[in-house]
Amino acid sequence: MSAIYVALPIALLLALLFLAAFIWSVRSGQMDDLETPALRIFSEEDERRPPGDEDEGDAPKPAP
């Protein structure tokens, strides 16, 4: 029974912390657009290239 006197305040404190974090994220705009980030992967080109995969414009010119 004495464990409840410790566990209950800790649980309430954690619940209040998570509620405060949720309210902060909503007010700062984190929850404004939930669909666009998931669809962004289909429209952007992959800018990373494997090493050694250089275009002709990127290749160094040979010295004369």
C-alpha positions as protocol buffer text, in pm:
chain_id: "A"
residue {
  index: 1
  type: MET
  ca { x: 0 y: 0 z: 0 }
}
residue {
  index: 2
  type: SER
  ca { x: 288 y: 239 z: 68 }
}
residue {
  index: 3
  type: ALA
  ca { x: 412 y: 196 z: -292 }
}
residue {
  index: 4
  type: ILE
  ca { x: 102 y: 375 z: -418 }
}
residue {
  index: 5
  type: TYR
  ca { x: 207 y: 688 z: -229 }
}
residue {
  index: 6
  type: VAL
  ca { x: 522 y: 697 z: -441 }
}
residue {
  index: 7
  type: ALA
  ca { x: 391 y: 562 z: -772 }
}
residue {
  index: 8
  type: LEU
  ca { x: 84 y: 783 z: -799 }
}
residue {
  index: 9
  type: PRO
  ca { x: 264 y: 1121 z: -776 }
}
residue {
  index: 10
  type: ILE
  ca { x: 530 y: 1001 z: -1021 }
}
residue {
  index: 11
  type: ALA
  ca { x: 262 y: 887 z: -1266 }
}
residue {
  index: 12
  type: LEU
  ca { x: 76 y: 1217 z: -1235 }
}
residue {
  index: 13
  type: LEU
  ca { x: 397 y: 1413 z: -1286 }
}
residue {
  index: 14
  type: LEU
  ca { x: 482 y: 1214 z: -1600 }
}
residue {
  index: 15
  type: ALA
  ca { x: 129 y: 1260 z: -1733 }
}
residue {
  index: 16
  type: LEU
  ca { x: 153 y: 1636 z: -1682 }
}
residue {
  index: 17
  type: LEU
  ca { x: 493 y: 1647 z: -1855 }
}
residue {
  index: 18
  type: PHE
  ca { x: 358 y: 1460 z: -2157 }
}
residue {
  index: 19
  type: LEU
  ca { x: 51 y: 1684 z: -2168 }
}
residue {
  index: 20
  type: ALA
  ca { x: 270 y: 1994 z: -2157 }
}
residue {
  index: 21
  type: ALA
  ca { x: 490 y: 1857 z: -2437 }
}
residue {
  index: 22
  type: PHE
  ca { x: 184 y: 1781 z: -2649 }
}
residue {
  index: 23
  type: ILE
  ca { x: 36 y: 2128 z: -2596 }
}
residue {
  index: 24
  type: TRP
  ca { x: 373 y: 2288 z: -2679 }
}
residue {
  index: 25
  type: SER
  ca { x: 402 y: 2086 z: -3003 }
}
residue {
  index: 26
  type: VAL
  ca { x: 50 y: 2183 z: -3112 }
}
residue {
  index: 27
  type: ARG
  ca { x: 111 y: 2553 z: -3042 }
}
residue {
  index: 28
  type: SER
  ca { x: 445 y: 2553 z: -3223 }
}
residue {
  index: 29
  type: GLY
  ca { x: 293 y: 2410 z: -3541 }
}
residue {
  index: 30
  type: GLN
  ca { x: 424 y: 2055 z: -3529 }
}
residue {
  index: 31
  type: MET
  ca { x: 78 y: 1909 z: -3594 }
}
residue {
  index: 32
  type: ASP
  ca { x: -31 y: 2148 z: -3871 }
}
residue {
  index: 33
  type: ASP
  ca { x: 35 y: 1932 z: -4176 }
}
residue {
  index: 34
  type: LEU
  ca { x: 46 y: 1557 z: -4127 }
}
residue {
  index: 35
  type: GLU
  ca { x: 9 y: 1443 z: -4490 }
}
residue {
  index: 36
  type: THR
  ca { x: 269 y: 1642 z: -4686 }
}
residue {
  index: 37
  type: PRO
  ca { x: 583 y: 1501 z: -4518 }
}
residue {
  index: 38
  type: ALA
  ca { x: 468 y: 1148 z: -4596 }
}
residue {
  index: 39
  type: LEU
  ca { x: 414 y: 1235 z: -4964 }
}
residue {
  index: 40
  type: ARG
  ca { x: 734 y: 1438 z: -5002 }
}
residue {
  index: 41
  type: ILE
  ca { x: 941 y: 1125 z: -5069 }
}
residue {
  index: 42
  type: PHE
  ca { x: 755 y: 1072 z: -5397 }
}
residue {
  index: 43
  type: SER
  ca { x: 831 y: 1417 z: -5539 }
}
residue {
  index: 44
  type: GLU
  ca { x: 1193 y: 1488 z: -5443 }
}
residue {
  index: 45
  type: GLU
  ca { x: 1494 y: 1363 z: -5630 }
}
residue {
  index: 46
  type: ASP
  ca { x: 1758 y: 1177 z: -5438 }
}
residue {
  index: 47
  type: GLU
  ca { x: 2054 y: 1416 z: -5418 }
}
residue {
  index: 48
  type: ARG
  ca { x: 2290 y: 1157 z: -5274 }
}
residue {
  index: 49
  type: ARG
  ca { x: 2502 y: 962 z: -5518 }
}
residue {
  index: 50
  type: PRO
  ca { x: 2729 y: 667 z: -5452 }
}
residue {
  index: 51
  type: PRO
  ca { x: 3103 y: 742 z: -5443 }
}
residue {
  index: 52
  type: GLY
  ca { x: 3268 y: 724 z: -5784 }
}
residue {
  index: 53
  type: ASP
  ca { x: 2942 y: 796 z: -5967 }
}
residue {
  index: 54
  type: GLU
  ca { x: 3044 y: 1133 z: -6112 }
}
residue {
  index: 55
  type: ASP
  ca { x: 2898 y: 1317 z: -6407 }
}
residue {
  index: 56
  type: GLU
  ca { x: 3124 y: 1438 z: -6684 }
}
residue {
  index: 57
  type: GLY
  ca { x: 3103 y: 1793 z: -6548 }
}
residue {
  index: 58
  type: ASP
  ca { x: 3218 y: 1682 z: -6205 }
}
residue {
  index: 59
  type: ALA
  ca { x: 3524 y: 1490 z: -6324 }
}
residue {
  index: 60
  type: PRO
  ca { x: 3859 y: 1665 z: -6281 }
}
residue {
  index: 61
  type: LYS
  ca { x: 4034 y: 1772 z: -6600 }
}
residue {
  index: 62
  type: PRO
  ca { x: 4360 y: 1594 z: -6681 }
}
residue {
  index: 63
  type: ALA
  ca { x: 4673 y: 1807 z: -6654 }
}
residue {
  index: 64
  type: PRO
  ca { x: 4844 y: 1894 z: -6991 }
}
